[in-house]
Amino acid sequence: MKNLIKVERARHNLTQADLAKELGVSRQTIHAIEKNKFNPSVVLALKMSRFFKVTVEYLFTVEE
Amino acid sequence: MKIQVFPNWCKKLGLLFFIIASLLNGSCNFINNSILKYELTGIDSNQLESLSPENGIRGILNAFTGGAIPILIDFIAIIGMLVYMLSKEKVEDDYINKLRLESFQLTTIFGLLTTILLYIVAKDLKLSLDYFIFPLLWSYILLFFIKRRMYL
C-alpha cells in the first residue's frame, strides 16, 4: 500500500515528531508508515485524513 | 487484550531491577563455577577463602539468610522483567503493539529452536529452569529494543 503521508507532511511543513504529537502516536509509527513498513489501523488512517483535510483514498492507495 | 497495566515509569524500574539482579546472578554463578573448576582441577577450594560460599560477603549473607540469596536474586530479576513487560510505553499505539508481538514471537521461536538444538546436542542434559528463563528474558529485551530503534 502506497501513501502520501510524507508529501502531505511536507506540504504542511511538519516534522515526523510534530505529526506524531498531533495524532497521538509515536514518531517511529509515522516513520514506519512513510517507509511502508506498517499499515495504519482504520482509526489512524481516518485521523490522518481528517488532519490533512483530504480523503483516505487520496492518502492511501492499494497497489495493483 | 491490553495487558500493559503499569505506567511508563515502572518500565525503567523493572528494567533496572532485572539488569542488576541478572548481573548479580551471573556473577554468583561465575564464582560458583570458578570454585567448581578449581575443585575439578585438583586445587583445594578452601585455599580460595574469599571465593568460598562459607566465607567472605556471600558466606555472611548465606549465614543470615540460610542460602536464600541466589533464589531471592532470581526472584527479583523475574519480577523486574514481569513489571517491564506489563508497563506501558510513553506512547502506546498499534505499531508498538505490533513490535511487541513480533518480539514475543521471535523470542518463542528462539526458545524452541534452542530447546531442539539442546536435545540434539546433549540428550541427557539437565538444567534448572533459570538457565532457560533468563536467556529468554534477555532475548525479549534485546529484540524489542532493536525493533524499536530500527526506525529512529
Backbone of each chain as ProteinMPNN parsed JSONL, in Angstrom:
{"seq_chain_A": "MKNLIKVERARHNLTQADLAKELGVSRQTIHAIEKNKFNPSVVLALKMSRFFKVTVEYLFTVEE", "coords_chain_A": {"N_chain_A": [[0.839, -1.208, 0.0], [0.61, 2.128, -0.972], [1.406, 5.432, 0.203], [0.733, 8.926, 0.84], [1.764, 10.336, 2.923], [4.209, 11.495, 3.598], [4.426, 13.472, 1.664], [2.195, 15.092, 2.213], [2.843, 15.83, 4.767], [5.124, 17.34, 4.336], [3.97, 19.353, 2.847], [2.429, 20.602, 4.747], [4.394, 21.514, 6.279], [5.54, 20.058, 8.461], [7.262, 18.202, 10.986], [8.175, 14.726, 11.534], [7.897, 14.21, 14.224], [6.194, 16.282, 15.022], [3.827, 15.667, 13.641], [3.318, 13.149, 14.732], [2.789, 13.865, 17.366], [0.482, 15.372, 17.049], [-1.278, 13.404, 16.203], [-1.238, 11.622, 18.232], [0.461, 9.411, 18.354], [3.529, 7.407, 18.228], [6.762, 8.637, 17.095], [8.176, 6.783, 15.69], [6.162, 5.282, 14.6], [5.042, 6.946, 12.622], [7.255, 7.155, 10.956], [7.567, 4.46, 10.208], [5.177, 4.073, 8.8], [5.482, 5.866, 6.677], [7.627, 4.675, 5.386], [6.448, 2.466, 4.393], [6.428, 0.205, 5.997], [4.624, -0.438, 7.806], [1.15, -0.793, 8.008], [-1.302, 1.5, 8.768], [-3.937, 1.467, 11.287], [-7.516, 1.517, 10.714], [-8.651, 3.552, 12.178], [-6.457, 5.253, 12.686], [-5.789, 5.947, 10.072], [-8.071, 7.365, 9.318], [-7.91, 9.457, 11.138], [-5.601, 10.695, 10.192], [-6.341, 11.474, 7.602], [-8.36, 13.267, 8.228], [-6.902, 15.148, 9.634], [-5.151, 16.162, 7.665], [-7.004, 17.122, 5.984], [-7.936, 15.73, 3.698], [-9.077, 13.022, 1.557], [-9.304, 9.562, 2.603], [-8.791, 7.773, 0.571], [-7.229, 9.268, -1.127], [-4.979, 9.652, 0.407], [-4.082, 7.058, 0.981], [-3.286, 4.44, -1.179], [-4.039, 1.389, -2.738], [-1.743, -0.83, -4.131], [-1.73, -2.176, -7.445]], "CA_chain_A": [[0.0, 0.0, 0.0], [1.368, 3.382, -1.05], [0.75, 6.551, 0.895], [1.28, 10.264, 0.58], [1.948, 10.991, 4.234], [5.413, 12.337, 3.553], [4.099, 14.631, 0.808], [1.279, 15.955, 2.962], [3.589, 16.358, 5.919], [5.982, 18.408, 3.809], [3.067, 20.44, 2.429], [2.018, 21.292, 5.983], [5.634, 21.921, 6.953], [5.569, 19.392, 9.767], [8.238, 17.113, 11.163], [7.536, 13.466, 11.954], [7.55, 14.351, 15.649], [5.004, 17.166, 15.104], [2.653, 14.899, 13.186], [3.07, 12.105, 15.733], [2.179, 14.514, 18.533], [-0.894, 15.757, 16.681], [-2.12, 12.208, 16.05], [-1.164, 10.821, 19.459], [1.21, 8.165, 18.149], [4.97, 7.618, 18.37], [7.426, 9.078, 15.865], [8.529, 5.566, 14.959], [4.971, 4.853, 13.852], [4.973, 7.782, 11.409], [8.38, 6.745, 10.113], [7.264, 3.127, 9.661], [4.098, 4.222, 7.796], [6.069, 6.52, 5.499], [8.516, 3.715, 4.71], [5.599, 1.321, 4.027], [6.732, -0.964, 6.826], [3.48, -0.668, 8.687], [-0.119, -0.237, 7.553], [-2.016, 2.002, 9.948], [-5.302, 0.993, 11.521], [-8.557, 2.36, 10.089], [-8.81, 4.743, 13.036], [-5.331, 6.159, 12.453], [-5.923, 6.449, 8.691], [-9.125, 8.392, 9.352], [-7.358, 10.616, 11.861], [-4.645, 11.351, 9.29], [-7.074, 12.152, 6.512], [-9.054, 14.403, 8.832], [-5.893, 16.152, 9.991], [-4.642, 16.796, 6.434], [-8.194, 17.574, 5.25], [-8.02, 15.027, 2.407], [-9.786, 11.738, 1.723], [-8.448, 8.404, 2.912], [-8.403, 7.191, -0.726], [-6.131, 10.088, -1.66], [-3.799, 9.457, 1.282], [-3.618, 5.67, 0.871], [-3.726, 3.737, -2.388], [-3.603, -0.008, -2.817], [-1.015, -1.104, -5.386], [-2.346, -3.249, -8.263]], "C_chain_A": [[0.875, 1.26, 0.0], [0.646, 4.459, -0.237], [1.46, 7.871, 0.61], [1.487, 11.051, 1.878], [3.124, 11.963, 4.189], [5.148, 13.625, 2.768], [3.231, 15.619, 1.585], [1.972, 16.598, 4.168], [4.483, 17.51, 5.495], [5.133, 19.623, 3.421], [2.617, 21.273, 3.639], [3.216, 21.746, 6.825], [5.737, 21.346, 8.385], [6.699, 18.366, 9.813], [7.473, 15.844, 11.554], [7.073, 13.559, 13.403], [6.292, 15.208, 15.824], [3.744, 16.382, 14.754], [2.284, 13.815, 14.206], [2.357, 12.678, 16.953], [0.718, 14.872, 18.253], [-1.826, 14.543, 16.654], [-2.104, 11.3, 17.285], [-0.522, 9.463, 19.267], [2.7, 8.452, 18.308], [5.574, 8.037, 17.025], [7.829, 7.879, 15.01], [7.367, 5.083, 14.097], [4.862, 5.63, 12.544], [6.066, 7.364, 10.424], [8.078, 5.411, 9.42], [6.166, 3.208, 8.59], [4.667, 4.832, 6.515], [6.958, 5.576, 4.689], [7.765, 2.464, 4.256], [5.943, 0.04, 4.781], [5.547, -1.336, 7.701], [2.238, -0.011, 8.097], [-0.928, 0.233, 8.762], [-3.406, 1.395, 10.08], [-6.289, 1.958, 10.844], [-8.702, 3.666, 10.871], [-7.696, 5.75, 12.753], [-5.39, 6.748, 11.044], [-6.971, 7.554, 8.63], [-8.646, 9.66, 10.052], [-6.429, 11.427, 10.956], [-5.365, 12.129, 8.203], [-7.831, 13.368, 7.04], [-8.07, 15.526, 9.14], [-5.405, 16.899, 8.743], [-5.771, 17.353, 5.556], [-8.205, 17.026, 3.808], [-8.794, 13.73, 2.635], [-8.787, 10.619, 2.018], [-7.928, 7.788, 1.612], [-7.243, 7.963, -1.357], [-4.841, 9.767, -0.896], [-3.2, 8.046, 1.127], [-4.163, 5.032, -0.397], [-3.165, 2.321, -2.405], [-2.954, -0.24, -4.168], [-1.668, -2.281, -6.108], [-1.427, -4.475, -8.282]], "O_chain_A": [[1.751, 1.431, 0.848], [-0.565, 4.395, -0.026], [2.619, 7.908, 0.199], [1.392, 12.278, 1.9], [3.043, 13.092, 4.673], [5.583, 14.71, 3.153], [3.499, 16.82, 1.609], [1.712, 17.748, 4.523], [4.593, 18.521, 6.19], [5.528, 20.768, 3.638], [2.451, 22.489, 3.548], [3.065, 22.285, 7.921], [5.985, 22.063, 9.354], [7.04, 17.748, 8.804], [6.282, 15.889, 11.862], [6.008, 13.06, 13.766], [5.437, 14.91, 16.657], [2.741, 16.426, 15.466], [1.11, 13.593, 14.504], [1.443, 12.062, 17.501], [-0.157, 14.698, 19.102], [-2.997, 14.631, 17.025], [-2.862, 10.334, 17.368], [-0.894, 8.486, 19.916], [3.095, 9.602, 18.502], [4.983, 7.823, 15.967], [7.825, 7.943, 13.781], [7.565, 4.545, 13.008], [4.618, 5.048, 11.487], [5.827, 7.237, 9.223], [8.299, 5.253, 8.22], [6.221, 2.494, 7.589], [4.37, 4.374, 5.411], [7.03, 5.671, 3.464], [8.381, 1.508, 3.785], [5.771, -1.065, 4.266], [5.494, -2.429, 8.264], [2.256, 1.165, 7.734], [-1.204, -0.549, 9.671], [-3.973, 0.881, 9.116], [-5.926, 3.069, 10.457], [-8.855, 4.74, 10.29], [-7.95, 6.945, 12.6], [-5.074, 7.922, 10.849], [-6.771, 8.567, 7.959], [-8.933, 10.777, 9.622], [-6.456, 12.657, 10.947], [-5.044, 13.283, 7.921], [-7.923, 14.387, 6.355], [-8.366, 16.702, 8.932], [-5.263, 18.122, 8.764], [-5.52, 17.973, 4.522], [-8.448, 17.756, 2.848], [-9.124, 13.385, 3.77], [-7.597, 10.724, 1.721], [-6.785, 7.337, 1.544], [-6.39, 7.386, -2.031], [-3.768, 9.631, -1.482], [-1.982, 7.869, 1.14], [-5.365, 5.08, -0.655], [-1.988, 2.09, -2.127], [-3.515, 0.097, -5.211], [-2.102, -3.249, -5.483], [-1.755, -5.483, -8.908]]}, "seq_chain_B": "MKIQVFPNWCKKLGLLFFIIASLLNGSCNFINNSILKYELTGIDSNQLESLSPENGIRGILNAFTGGAIPILIDFIAIIGMLVYMLSKEKVEDDYINKLRLESFQLTTIFGLLTTILLYIVAKDLKLSLDYFIFPLLWSYILLFFIKRRMYL", "coords_chain_B": {"N_chain_B": [[-6.389, -7.778, 23.758], [-5.443, -5.683, 26.363], [-2.602, -5.844, 28.18], [-0.846, -4.268, 29.412], [-0.511, -2.799, 32.246], [0.818, -1.239, 34.071], [2.206, 2.065, 34.721], [4.416, 4.136, 32.622], [6.834, 4.79, 33.988], [7.341, 2.603, 35.577], [8.473, 0.811, 33.883], [11.174, 1.499, 33.534], [12.032, 1.109, 36.126], [11.521, -1.654, 36.496], [13.233, -2.694, 34.544], [15.694, -1.854, 35.526], [15.836, -3.277, 37.971], [15.8, -5.859, 36.906], [18.194, -5.94, 35.345], [20.217, -5.403, 37.258], [19.784, -7.519, 39.107], [20.116, -9.705, 37.377], [22.801, -9.414, 36.635], [24.006, -9.733, 39.125], [23.208, -12.337, 39.655], [24.503, -13.645, 37.561], [27.2, -13.122, 38.234], [27.342, -14.471, 40.66], [26.913, -17.113, 39.802], [29.149, -17.346, 38.192], [31.201, -17.201, 40.075], [30.618, -19.499, 41.604], [30.97, -21.491, 39.632], [33.645, -21.108, 39.106], [34.793, -21.957, 41.487], [34.027, -24.633, 41.393], [35.474, -25.415, 39.155], [38.097, -25.148, 40.068], [38.029, -27.106, 41.994], [37.699, -29.365, 40.43], [40.076, -29.406, 39.034], [41.833, -30.16, 40.901], [42.745, -28.343, 42.729], [42.556, -27.199, 45.979], [39.584, -25.895, 47.054], [39.222, -24.645, 49.417], [41.412, -23.167, 49.844], [40.926, -20.902, 48.448], [39.76, -18.672, 49.97], [38.28, -16.322, 49.893], [36.536, -16.794, 47.856], [35.007, -18.927, 48.577], [31.773, -20.228, 49.42], [31.264, -20.323, 52.112], [32.667, -18.344, 53.238], [33.719, -14.852, 53.304], [31.779, -12.133, 51.819], [29.541, -13.348, 50.634], [29.345, -15.621, 52.167], [28.687, -14.575, 54.656], [26.206, -13.424, 54.036], [24.821, -15.734, 53.249], [24.835, -17.099, 55.672], [23.147, -15.528, 57.2], [20.756, -15.638, 55.775], [20.209, -18.235, 55.263], [21.011, -19.41, 52.844], [19.329, -18.339, 50.96], [19.788, -16.253, 49.281], [20.66, -16.485, 46.444], [18.251, -17.449, 45.334], [16.503, -15.394, 45.942], [17.63, -13.32, 44.437], [17.221, -14.28, 41.819], [14.435, -14.296, 41.85], [13.849, -11.551, 42.147], [14.879, -10.602, 39.728], [13.189, -11.85, 37.845], [10.674, -10.86, 38.588], [11.173, -8.152, 38.124], [11.456, -8.19, 35.331], [8.914, -8.998, 34.626], [7.416, -6.805, 35.459], [8.478, -4.935, 33.689], [7.532, -5.979, 31.256], [4.821, -5.626, 31.606], [4.433, -2.953, 31.631], [3.463, 0.261, 30.368], [4.331, 1.852, 27.222], [5.808, 5.089, 26.424], [4.233, 6.284, 24.464], [1.488, 4.579, 23.575], [0.611, 2.672, 20.895], [-0.726, 1.162, 17.838], [1.452, 0.304, 16.347], [3.552, -0.042, 18.184], [2.43, -2.118, 19.631], [2.467, -4.053, 17.653], [5.233, -4.375, 17.268], [5.895, -5.345, 19.786], [4.507, -7.754, 19.818], [5.798, -9.088, 17.693], [8.328, -9.296, 18.821], [7.796, -11.014, 20.989], [7.026, -13.28, 19.537], [9.391, -13.905, 18.091], [11.089, -14.371, 20.231], [9.899, -16.633, 21.352], [10.216, -18.46, 19.24], [13.006, -18.52, 19.138], [13.509, -19.646, 21.669], [12.305, -22.177, 21.366], [13.825, -23.248, 19.233], [16.353, -23.295, 20.414], [15.872, -25.137, 22.442], [15.321, -27.457, 20.926], [17.788, -27.749, 19.646], [19.439, -28.186, 21.863], [18.444, -30.627, 22.713], [19.215, -32.191, 20.569], [22.025, -31.968, 20.599], [22.834, -32.569, 23.283], [21.387, -35.021, 24.749], [20.826, -35.988, 27.305], [20.984, -33.807, 28.902], [20.615, -31.893, 31.801], [19.104, -29.172, 33.094], [18.524, -26.427, 35.306], [15.516, -24.457, 35.728], [16.035, -21.703, 35.554], [18.184, -21.457, 33.831], [17.019, -21.581, 31.412], [14.994, -19.666, 31.424], [16.222, -17.094, 31.841], [17.924, -16.529, 29.488], [15.805, -16.336, 27.667], [14.33, -14.118, 28.609], [16.255, -12.116, 28.371], [16.642, -12.188, 25.601], [14.144, -11.332, 24.716], [14.098, -8.669, 25.671], [16.295, -7.587, 24.247], [15.496, -7.991, 21.561], [13.12, -6.495, 21.397], [14.129, -3.974, 21.987], [15.929, -3.572, 19.825], [14.132, -3.66, 17.679], [12.527, -1.448, 18.207], [14.351, 0.616, 17.954], [14.951, 0.493, 15.343], [13.646, 2.149, 13.564], [14.417, 4.757, 14.109]], "CA_chain_B": [[-6.438, -7.539, 25.2], [-4.327, -4.849, 26.832], [-2.067, -6.376, 29.441], [0.081, -3.277, 29.959], [-1.295, -2.166, 33.303], [1.631, -0.314, 34.869], [2.621, 3.279, 33.985], [5.708, 4.077, 31.916], [7.999, 4.846, 34.882], [7.578, 1.24, 36.096], [9.294, 0.118, 32.882], [12.577, 1.755, 33.879], [12.262, 0.473, 37.427], [11.569, -3.093, 36.244], [14.453, -2.973, 33.78], [16.816, -1.649, 36.45], [15.847, -4.438, 38.873], [16.155, -7.046, 36.119], [19.603, -5.909, 34.946], [21.057, -5.541, 38.456], [19.637, -8.883, 39.641], [20.715, -10.647, 36.422], [24.259, -9.315, 36.743], [24.361, -10.363, 40.402], [23.01, -13.774, 39.454], [25.583, -14.081, 36.674], [28.473, -13.131, 38.943], [27.276, -15.574, 41.651], [27.125, -18.36, 39.054], [30.539, -17.351, 37.738], [32.03, -17.542, 41.248], [30.369, -20.92, 41.915], [31.603, -22.314, 38.6], [35.096, -21.0, 39.276], [35.144, -22.839, 42.612], [33.87, -25.994, 40.886], [36.573, -25.665, 38.227], [39.292, -25.367, 40.874], [37.892, -28.412, 42.648], [37.893, -30.391, 39.412], [41.48, -29.454, 38.609], [42.653, -30.649, 41.995], [43.146, -27.293, 43.667], [41.633, -27.174, 47.124], [38.804, -24.653, 47.023], [39.305, -23.974, 50.723], [42.501, -22.183, 49.756], [40.365, -19.674, 47.892], [38.839, -18.344, 51.051], [37.358, -15.237, 49.533], [35.539, -17.29, 46.893], [34.208, -19.997, 49.171], [30.46, -19.769, 49.865], [31.187, -20.25, 53.574], [33.459, -17.198, 53.692], [33.53, -13.593, 52.579], [30.466, -11.47, 51.878], [28.493, -14.329, 50.32], [29.245, -16.501, 53.323], [27.934, -13.849, 55.691], [24.816, -13.322, 53.567], [24.23, -17.077, 53.307], [24.623, -17.438, 57.076], [21.978, -14.787, 57.684], [19.527, -15.934, 55.034], [20.058, -19.681, 55.076], [21.228, -19.752, 51.429], [18.196, -17.882, 50.143], [20.183, -15.099, 48.462], [20.547, -16.72, 44.985], [16.829, -17.585, 44.963], [15.936, -14.041, 46.034], [18.141, -12.562, 43.289], [16.468, -14.773, 40.656], [13.042, -13.854, 42.027], [13.812, -10.101, 41.862], [15.105, -10.427, 38.279], [11.986, -12.274, 37.104], [9.621, -9.881, 38.896], [11.562, -6.933, 37.397], [11.134, -8.381, 33.917], [7.449, -9.04, 34.524], [6.974, -5.398, 35.556], [8.874, -4.315, 32.415], [6.626, -6.448, 30.2], [3.452, -5.174, 31.857], [4.394, -1.484, 31.699], [3.126, 0.936, 29.105], [5.329, 2.706, 26.575], [5.441, 6.511, 26.535], [3.067, 6.401, 23.581], [1.0, 3.244, 23.221], [-0.182, 2.647, 19.659], [-0.778, -0.136, 17.152], [2.777, -0.068, 15.875], [4.284, -0.566, 19.349], [1.829, -3.433, 19.899], [2.969, -4.967, 16.61], [6.635, -4.66, 17.585], [5.897, -6.176, 20.99], [4.061, -9.094, 19.404], [6.883, -9.69, 16.906], [9.402, -9.65, 19.753], [7.349, -12.223, 21.705], [7.067, -14.404, 18.591], [10.787, -14.256, 17.823], [11.633, -14.938, 21.469], [9.368, -18.002, 21.469], [10.89, -19.272, 18.217], [14.383, -18.669, 19.618], [13.458, -20.605, 22.785], [12.011, -23.52, 20.851], [14.981, -23.717, 18.459], [17.417, -23.599, 21.37], [15.492, -26.393, 23.105], [15.521, -28.547, 19.959], [19.235, -27.878, 19.461], [19.996, -28.797, 23.075], [18.053, -32.04, 22.705], [20.024, -32.883, 19.56], [23.434, -31.976, 21.013], [23.009, -33.288, 24.556], [20.076, -35.608, 25.028], [20.633, -36.184, 28.746], [21.304, -32.548, 29.592], [19.626, -31.499, 32.809], [19.348, -27.789, 33.52], [17.447, -25.853, 36.118], [14.623, -23.6, 34.941], [16.599, -20.361, 35.338], [19.082, -21.487, 32.664], [16.167, -21.427, 30.231], [14.196, -18.436, 31.521], [17.0, -15.869, 31.707], [18.2, -16.204, 28.079], [14.549, -15.926, 27.016], [14.013, -12.752, 29.025], [17.253, -11.237, 27.752], [16.412, -12.098, 24.148], [12.967, -10.475, 24.506], [14.516, -7.272, 25.878], [17.162, -7.163, 23.14], [14.714, -7.939, 20.318], [12.199, -5.357, 21.476], [14.961, -2.772, 21.925], [16.424, -3.425, 18.448], [12.997, -3.358, 16.806], [12.083, -0.077, 18.465], [15.381, 1.561, 17.49], [15.162, 0.289, 13.915], [13.082, 3.257, 12.79], [14.671, 6.051, 14.756]], "C_chain_B": [[-5.201, -6.742, 25.632], [-3.844, -5.381, 28.183], [-1.074, -5.401, 30.072], [-0.669, -2.443, 31.002], [-0.499, -1.139, 34.116], [2.007, 0.918, 34.058], [4.049, 3.171, 33.451], [6.922, 4.059, 32.858], [8.33, 3.471, 35.478], [8.496, 0.451, 35.158], [10.775, 0.251, 33.225], [12.941, 1.053, 35.18], [12.43, -1.045, 37.263], [12.854, -3.495, 35.548], [15.685, -2.881, 34.677], [16.962, -2.848, 37.395], [16.322, -5.681, 38.135], [17.648, -7.077, 35.813], [20.509, -6.124, 36.166], [21.002, -6.98, 38.982], [20.265, -9.917, 38.709], [22.236, -10.63, 36.515], [24.746, -9.955, 38.041], [24.292, -11.881, 40.292], [24.149, -14.361, 38.621], [26.899, -14.153, 37.408], [28.501, -14.233, 40.007], [27.558, -16.91, 40.962], [28.573, -18.498, 38.618], [31.459, -17.764, 38.883], [31.87, -19.025, 41.583], [31.074, -21.83, 40.925], [33.118, -22.27, 38.711], [35.559, -21.928, 40.375], [35.107, -24.299, 42.154], [35.038, -26.375, 39.988], [37.856, -25.958, 38.994], [39.243, -26.729, 41.55], [38.175, -29.54, 41.665], [39.351, -30.515, 39.01], [42.412, -29.808, 39.768], [43.107, -29.593, 42.973], [42.096, -27.23, 44.777], [40.905, -25.828, 47.16], [38.844, -23.923, 48.364], [40.451, -22.957, 50.768], [41.988, -20.839, 49.246], [39.288, -19.157, 48.858], [37.815, -17.279, 50.659], [36.265, -15.713, 48.591], [34.614, -18.345, 47.491], [32.866, -19.467, 49.68], [30.36, -19.621, 51.379], [31.932, -19.036, 54.118], [33.091, -15.945, 52.903], [32.113, -13.054, 52.709], [29.34, -12.468, 51.626], [28.264, -15.274, 51.499], [28.422, -15.86, 54.422], [26.456, -13.775, 55.304], [24.104, -14.672, 53.654], [23.93, -17.487, 54.748], [23.363, -16.768, 57.623], [20.672, -15.261, 57.038], [19.299, -17.425, 54.808], [20.161, -20.091, 53.608], [20.13, -19.29, 50.495], [18.568, -16.767, 49.177], [20.08, -15.371, 46.953], [19.101, -16.815, 44.515], [16.171, -16.207, 44.944], [16.361, -13.196, 44.836], [17.385, -12.962, 42.017], [15.037, -14.243, 40.668], [12.917, -12.373, 41.663], [13.963, -9.859, 40.358], [13.835, -10.766, 37.493], [10.833, -11.298, 37.346], [9.894, -8.571, 38.143], [11.189, -7.025, 35.932], [9.629, -8.411, 33.69], [6.877, -7.621, 34.565], [7.289, -4.669, 34.249], [7.891, -4.694, 31.307], [5.217, -5.893, 30.365], [3.337, -3.653, 31.963], [4.122, -0.881, 30.333], [4.337, 1.663, 28.546], [4.902, 4.157, 26.782], [4.214, 6.794, 25.689], [2.665, 4.987, 23.178], [0.186, 3.342, 21.934], [-0.078, 1.279, 18.985], [0.61, -0.635, 16.749], [3.617, -0.675, 17.007], [3.75, -1.953, 19.697], [2.344, -4.474, 18.913], [4.419, -5.368, 16.907], [6.751, -5.585, 18.79], [5.537, -7.624, 20.644], [5.159, -9.816, 18.621], [8.035, -10.129, 17.815], [9.048, -10.916, 20.531], [7.461, -13.445, 20.793], [8.501, -14.87, 18.359], [11.439, -14.893, 19.053], [11.177, -16.385, 21.641], [10.064, -18.929, 20.48], [12.334, -19.559, 18.64], [14.45, -19.718, 20.732], [13.246, -22.022, 22.306], [13.193, -24.094, 20.081], [16.133, -24.099, 19.374], [17.136, -24.933, 22.062], [15.753, -27.586, 22.192], [17.01, -28.84, 19.786], [19.887, -28.568, 20.659], [19.674, -30.279, 23.144], [18.911, -32.834, 21.719], [21.462, -33.059, 20.059], [23.644, -32.823, 22.274], [21.649, -33.782, 25.031], [19.788, -35.683, 26.537], [20.944, -34.929, 29.562], [20.19, -32.192, 30.573], [19.993, -30.111, 33.318], [18.206, -27.334, 34.406], [16.695, -24.823, 35.268], [15.233, -22.238, 34.622], [17.584, -20.318, 34.175], [18.29, -21.268, 31.376], [15.451, -20.068, 30.241], [15.033, -17.186, 31.25], [17.427, -15.548, 30.266], [16.953, -15.745, 27.324], [14.219, -14.471, 27.338], [14.976, -11.75, 28.381], [16.987, -11.086, 26.255], [15.176, -11.249, 23.853], [13.359, -9.001, 24.628], [15.325, -6.776, 24.687], [16.37, -7.018, 21.842], [13.787, -6.726, 20.298], [12.973, -4.042, 21.347], [15.42, -2.522, 20.482], [15.29, -3.01, 17.517], [12.517, -1.922, 16.989], [13.062, 0.936, 17.905], [15.578, 1.484, 15.978], [14.699, 1.485, 13.084], [13.268, 4.595, 13.48], [15.056, 7.11, 13.744]], "O_chain_B": [[-4.069, -7.094, 25.301], [-4.569, -5.368, 29.177], [-0.525, -5.674, 31.139], [-1.375, -1.494, 30.659], [-1.081, -0.273, 34.769], [2.117, 0.837, 32.835], [4.786, 2.243, 33.784], [7.92, 3.397, 32.572], [9.477, 3.213, 35.842], [9.204, -0.46, 35.587], [11.527, -0.724, 33.214], [14.021, 0.478, 35.311], [13.354, -1.641, 37.816], [13.486, -4.491, 35.899], [16.592, -3.71, 34.603], [18.061, -3.366, 37.594], [17.129, -6.456, 38.647], [18.301, -8.105, 35.994], [21.446, -6.92, 36.12], [22.036, -7.585, 39.267], [20.87, -10.886, 39.167], [22.885, -11.675, 36.48], [25.77, -10.637, 38.058], [25.172, -12.605, 40.759], [24.685, -15.424, 38.933], [27.649, -15.116, 37.246], [29.538, -14.856, 40.236], [28.331, -17.73, 41.459], [29.157, -19.581, 38.657], [32.375, -18.566, 38.701], [32.855, -19.726, 41.816], [31.7, -22.816, 41.313], [33.798, -23.261, 38.446], [36.578, -22.607, 40.241], [35.997, -25.092, 42.462], [35.536, -27.5, 40.04], [38.608, -26.87, 38.651], [40.256, -27.419, 41.671], [38.805, -30.539, 42.011], [39.815, -31.607, 38.681], [43.634, -29.76, 39.627], [43.787, -29.907, 43.95], [40.894, -27.211, 44.513], [41.525, -24.771, 47.281], [38.539, -22.733, 48.441], [40.47, -22.036, 51.585], [42.537, -19.785, 49.565], [38.09, -19.208, 48.582], [36.648, -17.338, 51.047], [35.192, -15.114, 48.526], [33.544, -18.613, 46.944], [32.807, -18.401, 50.292], [29.5, -18.9, 51.885], [31.845, -18.729, 55.306], [32.278, -15.974, 51.979], [31.352, -13.461, 53.586], [28.315, -12.446, 52.308], [27.134, -15.671, 51.785], [27.575, -16.502, 55.041], [25.571, -14.025, 56.123], [22.949, -14.754, 54.071], [22.918, -18.132, 55.025], [22.616, -17.359, 58.402], [19.621, -15.278, 57.678], [18.292, -17.819, 54.219], [19.476, -21.017, 53.174], [20.007, -19.784, 49.374], [17.754, -16.376, 48.341], [19.474, -14.573, 46.238], [18.757, -16.327, 43.438], [15.386, -15.892, 44.05], [15.556, -12.447, 44.282], [16.964, -12.107, 41.238], [14.505, -13.805, 39.648], [11.989, -11.983, 40.955], [13.267, -9.022, 39.783], [13.459, -10.036, 36.576], [10.102, -10.951, 36.418], [8.978, -7.957, 37.595], [10.672, -6.07, 35.351], [9.133, -7.908, 32.682], [5.972, -7.283, 33.803], [6.478, -3.885, 33.757], [7.47, -3.847, 30.52], [4.499, -5.709, 29.382], [2.289, -3.125, 32.334], [4.496, -1.43, 29.296], [5.248, 2.041, 29.282], [3.796, 4.433, 27.248], [3.275, 7.456, 26.132], [3.427, 4.286, 22.513], [-0.831, 4.035, 21.901], [0.571, 0.365, 19.495], [0.9, -1.83, 16.804], [4.3, -1.681, 16.819], [4.521, -2.857, 20.019], [2.619, -5.617, 19.278], [4.784, -6.54, 16.81], [7.587, -6.488, 18.819], [6.167, -8.574, 21.109], [5.423, -10.997, 18.849], [8.638, -11.184, 17.612], [9.895, -11.79, 20.715], [7.926, -14.505, 21.211], [8.796, -16.064, 18.419], [12.234, -15.826, 18.936], [11.961, -17.252, 22.025], [10.455, -20.042, 20.829], [12.82, -20.683, 18.519], [15.337, -20.572, 20.737], [13.906, -22.954, 22.765], [13.537, -25.265, 20.238], [16.812, -25.101, 19.146], [18.036, -25.752, 22.245], [16.324, -28.592, 22.612], [17.441, -29.993, 19.779], [20.766, -29.416, 20.503], [20.498, -31.09, 23.568], [19.286, -33.978, 21.977], [22.042, -34.141, 19.959], [24.524, -33.683, 22.317], [20.873, -33.041, 25.634], [18.66, -35.469, 26.979], [21.143, -35.001, 30.775], [19.007, -32.189, 30.235], [21.059, -29.908, 33.898], [17.072, -27.793, 34.275], [17.182, -24.381, 34.227], [14.985, -21.678, 33.554], [17.799, -19.256, 33.591], [18.84, -20.82, 30.37], [15.321, -19.412, 29.208], [14.6, -16.308, 30.504], [17.306, -14.396, 29.85], [17.028, -14.878, 26.454], [13.873, -13.692, 26.451], [14.57, -10.686, 27.913], [17.095, -9.988, 25.707], [15.148, -10.524, 22.859], [12.991, -8.184, 23.783], [15.081, -5.684, 24.174], [16.544, -6.044, 21.109], [13.691, -6.022, 19.292], [12.522, -3.112, 20.677], [15.315, -1.404, 19.977], [15.454, -2.127, 16.675], [12.143, -1.262, 16.02], [12.658, 1.998, 17.432], [16.286, 2.307, 15.398], [15.278, 1.796, 12.043], [12.39, 5.457, 13.442], [15.305, 8.257, 14.114]]}, "name": "protein", "num_of_chains": 2, "seq": "MKNLIKVERARHNLTQADLAKELGVSRQTIHAIEKNKFNPSVVLALKMSRFFKVTVEYLFTVEEMKIQVFPNWCKKLGLLFFIIASLLNGSCNFINNSILKYELTGIDSNQLESLSPENGIRGILNAFTGGAIPILIDFIAIIGMLVYMLSKEKVEDDYINKLRLESFQLTTIFGLLTTILLYIVAKDLKLSLDYFIFPLLWSYILLFFIKRRMYL"}
